[in-house]
């Protein structure tokens, strides 16, 4: 039996705020959403050090600093209209398509 995938409140390109952890209070742009892990990679948040072996593409190898994923429950969408964190709801528009909207202002959140 397949596990049902729920719709996510955060999409690639959104600006989000981190609610918990070492990076609490930081904001950044979503670079990637990983549905299988219910996580997202945020620009400049949760930086980790990765040791890279020398290879044909990178012969010197070395240490890289990259972003690690953050669970979606620890993120809150920043409302593009006001710049404040907001919860996200869904409602049907005139064409019958589901649209995300800000629970604080009630405005539709445009997809980037």
C-alpha positions in Angstrom: 0.0 0.0 0.0 1.4 3.4 -1.0 1.8 6.1 1.6 -0.3 9.2 0.7 1.7 12.4 -0.1 0.1 15.5 1.3 0.2 18.9 -0.3 2.9 21.0 1.1 2.6 24.6 2.4 6.0 25.6 1.1 7.2 25.6 -2.5 10.5 26.2 -4.3 11.2 29.9 -4.5 9.2 30.9 -1.4 10.8 32.9 1.4 10.6 31.2 4.8 11.5 31.8 8.4 13.1 29.1 10.6 11.1 28.6 13.8 13.4 26.3 15.8 17.0 25.0 16.1 20.4 26.6 15.9 19.2 28.8 13.0 16.1 30.1 14.7 14.9 33.4 13.3 16.9 33.2 10.1 15.1 33.8 6.8 16.0 32.5 3.4 14.8 31.4 0.0 13.7 27.8 -0.6 16.2 26.2 -3.1 14.6 22.7 -3.1 11.7 20.8 -1.5 12.3 17.1 -0.7 8.8 15.6 -0.5 10.0 12.1 0.6 11.6 13.6 3.7 9.1 16.4 4.3 12.0 18.8 4.2 13.4 21.8 2.3 16.8 23.2 1.6 17.0 26.9 2.5 19.6 29.3 1.1 22.2 30.1 3.8 20.5 28.1 6.6 21.8 25.0 8.4 25.3 25.1 6.8 27.3 21.9 7.1 30.9 21.0 6.3 31.4 18.2 3.8 34.7 16.5 3.1 35.1 15.8 -0.6 37.5 13.3 -2.0 39.6 14.3 -5.1 37.9 13.3 -8.3 38.3 13.9 -12.1 35.9 17.0 -11.9 37.5 18.4 -8.7 41.1 17.1 -8.5 42.0 19.1 -5.4 39.2 17.7 -3.2 38.9 19.6 0.1 36.2 20.8 2.4 32.9 22.3 1.1 30.2 24.2 3.0 26.7 23.3 1.8 23.1 23.7 3.1 21.5 20.7 4.8 17.7 20.1 4.8 15.3 21.5 7.4 12.0 19.8 8.3 8.9 21.6 7.0 7.4 21.7 10.4 10.2 24.0 11.5 9.5 26.5 8.7 6.9 29.3 8.3 6.2 31.1 5.0 6.9 34.8 4.9 3.9 36.7 3.4 5.1 38.5 0.3 2.6 41.4 0.9 3.6 42.2 4.5 6.9 40.5 5.1 5.7 38.8 8.2 5.4 35.0 8.9 2.0 33.6 8.2 0.2 30.3 8.2 -1.0 29.0 4.8 -4.5 27.9 3.7 -6.0 26.7 0.5 -9.1 27.9 -1.3 -10.6 27.6 -4.7 -10.3 30.5 -7.1 -12.8 31.5 -9.8 -11.5 28.9 -12.2 -11.9 26.1 -9.6 -8.1 25.7 -9.0 -6.7 25.4 -5.5 -4.7 28.5 -4.5 -2.5 29.1 -1.4 -3.5 32.1 0.7 -2.2 33.9 3.7 -4.2 33.3 6.9 -3.2 36.7 8.3 -4.1 38.9 5.3 -6.3 36.6 3.3 -4.4 37.5 0.1 -3.5 34.8 -2.5 0.2 33.8 -2.5 1.5 33.9 -6.1 3.6 30.9 -7.2 7.1 32.0 -8.2 
